[in-house]
Each structure stands twice: as structure tokens, then as C-alpha cells.
Amino acid sequence: MNERTTPQHLRTEASVKAKTLLACGVIAGPLFVVVFLVEGATRAYYDPLRHPVSSLAFGDSGWTQRANFLVTGLLMLAFAIGLRRALRPLEGSTWGPLLVGACAVGLLGAGIFVADPMNGYPPGTPDKRLDYSTHGVLHDLFSAPFFLGLPVACFVFSRWFAVRGMRGWTTYSAVTGVVLVSAFILSNAGFGQAEGLVGVAGLFQRVTLIVGFGWLTLLAVRFLRSPP
């Protein structure tokens, strides 16, 4: 059954489902960023410039950030499915949605497994991690698909837009990928206690998250308004 033979009501229903899934991508980024910004600004003894977002999962109110990881991960997973449906008729459009889906799985894993304390938070914690728990290692492993997969997704979509002559999106996606890689390297160096970067490691991680989720949000809006 192709587009010409598919009944109109089925095509309409499929379109509504695809748009609903794409809309999840519009919600995911702003939700995640607002929650961790508010939590980071109101948590006692927590320094947003120094401490990682994952450390907000500690303490009695840590459930808020854990739920933030899980809800955002589910929304991003739905967005990845919607993105795949939108791009399915076009050649060479598989890797982008798969990478976004990998980012979603990474967020879900980060919500299930809590990170180890580091960089002096909670109070009394050494700056450098001395012991690695199982859940802390799993948290780091699940975080990798997000922090590594997202810049690769930017480069994949940059090429996709370039093939179609969309210069604005080509440049924006490529620049975003470069910023994500640079900020991630600097934040990791800071969390690894590199001199001069320890006090701003959290800032560079927030740059990574805000720039990355900003790109994902605008990508969702772009396909929601102007599907291929």
C-alpha cells in the first residue's frame, strides 16, 4: 500500500502521530535545562560553575534530577522515532535518528544509575574521585552515548543539510558539533582536576548541555514545521 492507495484518514493519522513524536523533541531540551538550572541555583552547597549536573541526583531532593534524566530520555526516544519516520523516505537518513536515540538511552541510563560524588560535592567529598562504585561506572558508561553521540549527530545532519543545499542549517549543525566537542573536553579536564579548569568544569558541562539541547530543540521545530 503506497501513498496513492493509502486511505486519506490513515495518512492523516500517521501524520498526526509523526508530529506528536517530533513535538516530544521540542519539549525535551527546555524541560531538562530548566530543571537542572533551577535545581542548581537553589541547592545548598552546590556550585553550578564547579559541580556536574549529575551531582544534583544526590540527597533528599535528588529524585528531581533523576526524574529529569528519565523523562527527558523518554521524550528524546520518542523524538528519535518521529525523526526516523520523517526521514524514512529519504536515502541516507538512518544514522541521525539512531544517534539521537543513543543519546536518549544514555539519559535513561544516567537516570537509573547515580554518579559517584566528585569535585567536593556533597560537602566533605574529595575533589578527585578515589573510589568507583558499580552504579557510578554505569552512569559514566551511559553518559558516553549522549556526550559523544550528540556532536556526531550534529555532523551527520550537517552533511544531510549540505547535500540539500541548506547552508544555514549546515553551518549551524557543524558549529554546534565543534562547540560540543570543545566544551566536553574542557569539562572533562576540569572534573579530572586539571589546573585552572576545576572551578569552571560545571560551567563547561552546562555549555555542552544548553548548546546541544538547543540544537535538538530547533531541529525538532524545523522538521515539525517543514517535514521533508
TATA-V333629 format. One record per residue. N is the residue number from 1. NEAR is the number of other ideal C-beta (glycine too) atoms within 12 Angstrom. Layout:
N;NEAR, N;NEAR
//
This chain:
1;9, 2;9, 3;12, 4;8, 5;9, 6;14, 7;13, 8;12, 9;10, 10;15, 11;17, 12;13, 13;14, 14;22, 15;21, 16;17, 17;19, 18;30, 19;27, 20;23, 21;34, 22;39, 23;24, 24;34, 25;44, 26;30, 27;28, 28;42, 29;35, 30;25, 31;29, 32;41, 33;27, 34;21, 35;32, 36;38, 37;24, 38;20, 39;31, 40;34, 41;16, 42;15, 43;29, 44;16, 45;20, 46;34, 47;25, 48;31, 49;23, 50;30, 51;39, 52;46, 53;50, 54;43, 55;39, 56;43, 57;38, 58;32, 59;21, 60;12, 61;20, 62;25, 63;19, 64;27, 65;36, 66;33, 67;25, 68;37, 69;42, 70;30, 71;25, 72;41, 73;35, 74;27, 75;36, 76;48, 77;30, 78;31, 79;43, 80;41, 81;26, 82;37, 83;44, 84;28, 85;26, 86;35, 87;30, 88;19, 89;14, 90;20, 91;12, 92;18, 93;26, 94;19, 95;24, 96;36, 97;38, 98;24, 99;35, 100;50, 101;32, 102;30, 103;47, 104;41, 105;29, 106;37, 107;48, 108;30, 109;30, 110;42, 111;37, 112;22, 113;26, 114;32, 115;40, 116;30, 117;33, 118;37, 119;38, 120;25, 121;35, 122;25, 123;17, 124;10, 125;23, 126;16, 127;23, 128;19, 129;24, 130;13, 131;14, 132;17, 133;17, 134;14, 135;23, 136;26, 137;19, 138;22, 139;36, 140;29, 141;22, 142;32, 143;40, 144;23, 145;29, 146;42, 147;34, 148;27, 149;35, 150;43, 151;33, 152;31, 153;40, 154;39, 155;28, 156;32, 157;40, 158;29, 159;22, 160;33, 161;29, 162;20, 163;18, 164;20, 165;10, 166;21, 167;14, 168;16, 169;27, 170;23, 171;17, 172;25, 173;36, 174;28, 175;21, 176;36, 177;31, 178;23, 179;26, 180;37, 181;27, 182;19, 183;31, 184;33, 185;24, 186;26, 187;36, 188;28, 189;20, 190;33, 191;38, 192;19, 193;21, 194;20, 195;12, 196;12, 197;25, 198;28, 199;22, 200;25, 201;40, 202;37, 203;26, 204;35, 205;40, 206;33, 207;29, 208;38, 209;44, 210;27, 211;31, 212;43, 213;40, 214;30, 215;36, 216;48, 217;34, 218;25, 219;44, 220;38, 221;24, 222;26, 223;37, 224;27, 225;15, 226;15, 227;22, 228;25
//
